[in-house]
Amino acid sequence: MKCLSSGVLCVRGLKYGIVMATGVVWAACVLSCAPHGGRAPGEEEIPGVVSAPGELKFSVRVTPGRFTQGDRVTMEASLFNDSEKPYKKKFHDTCIWDYEVTNEDGTPLRPERACMPQDSVMLLEPGELRMIMREWSGRQRYFDAGQPLAPGRYRVIAGFLDDQHRVIPMSIPEEIEIVAPRSGR
């Protein structure tokens, strides 16, 4: 009986240990997947936007934010290292980060990117800022995409690119509105 009783205790102890170990592994996974440095403490999360690694900050700006098809606008994406340490990461492609125009529901409206397989290293020193700027018109095709954008509301996002060369949203989306030209223009 003593052995059986001891065996039951051992099995119960083993079950308890497995439950505790599972809980510890789960907590470690949650903490390791949580955002690290992408948002300031107390800053609310934005649905669909993921935190940039380390202390990197992505932003976008479109000037003006409301324009008529055919008007020229400036689109700007910025990447800033807001830490006191350099940010260094190896990439296996020539396309590393960019911005992208999406429908209001987040569907990307982008041209195909011509990215070459090539090992490269991104090094951003503390306080370093990088920018991508382009001029664009709502009437012309969006950087060689198939069709011009129809009048409506869109969002512009910035971030690192995934394996399919789509932008991972890591910036607060910038809302833009393209207005149809008046007749007779």
VENQUIHU-V223187 format. One record per helix or strand of 2 or more residues. SS is the DSSP state (H for helix, E for strand). FROM is the first residue (numbers start at 1). TO is the last residue. Records with the same first field share a line. If there is no record, write none. Layout:
SS->FROM-TO + FROM-TO
This chain:
H->2-33
E->56-63 + 66-68 + 72-81 + 87-91 + 97-102 + 108-109 + 120-124 + 129-137 + 152-161 + 174-179
